[in-house]
Amino acid sequence: MGHDECRHLLDELSPYLDGEVSETVCAEIEQHLSDCENCRVMVDTLRKTVYLYRNMPQPEMPEQVRERLYKKLDLTEFFLPQAS
Amino acid sequence: MSDAITEEDLLERIRNGDQAACALCIELYGTQVYRLALRLMKNEADAEDVMQETFLNAYKSIDKFEGRSGLSTWLYRIAYNAAMMRLRRPSPYTLSIDETLQQDSPLTVPKQLFDWCCLPEKDFETSEVREFLEESIQELPEKLRVAFILRELEGLSTQESADALGISADAVKKRLHRGRLWLRERLSDYFVEQQIPG
């Protein structure tokens, strides 16, 4: 990743993966990727990284934490246990 | 927002002291606020404190909410500020590693170029990978972490994330990009290590 073109690509990678670059820039990037193995690996692994964190399970609020929040706010009478 | 009630109606009811509306607000936004707090504070006890403080402060100052952003964005902002107040309390015995990072410095040149994305799918579906990823997100440098969480994990738009953090949309985009690169590097190190015979 020492070439100027590779460094330029690095700046554009997120907009590229998010589909936010113009058609011209997109074509330039894809041309570069067809010739540069390092950048291709970079793009593929970054894309996979995004896929992995977008598809991982999200932490939930534990029921006891939710119950204590209602208590703290004097809303206990409105607390309804969630079906497990 | 629930189909049955608009955000404007909910706000009006909370302003009028309607406790059922306060409870509805918790049901709508509590989990998101808790997740942000958990990922910022890195432990459940502090996350719970931050969440409680967030809703207490929100209900106390609901009359000051002008509606320039959405209610959820405003709650995220309160939670972020509450978390930062706690994290930045001076302690003579700890030095946050985040403080030592040049967070606005130019992008880090990637070090690890192992092509791990074509590993068998089963290698990605383990609880160990998921735990490593969650831990890595919590270890993102602070400024990158909160922008990353709001934009990528909580699904706020770039502008909503910027509003919640009081920074520009461009700054959100840069932090998001740096956060992604940082996580990619961590995952690359992880998968390289997994390939080394034990």
Interface residues (C-beta under 8 A of the other chain):
Chain A: M1 R7 L10 D11 L13 S14 P15 N38 V41 M42 D44 T45 L46 R47 K48 T49 V50 L52 Y53 R54 M56 P57 Q58 P59 E60 M61 P62 V65 R66 R68 L69 Y70 K72 L73 D74 L75 E77 F78 F79
Chain B: Q19 A20 C22 A23 I26 G30 T31 Y34 R35 L38 R39 E44 E48 M51 Q52 F55 L56 Y59 L107 V109 P110 L113 F114 D115 W116 C117 C118 F124 V129 R130 L133 E134 I137 E152 L153 K173 L176 H177 R180 L181 L183 R184 L187 S188
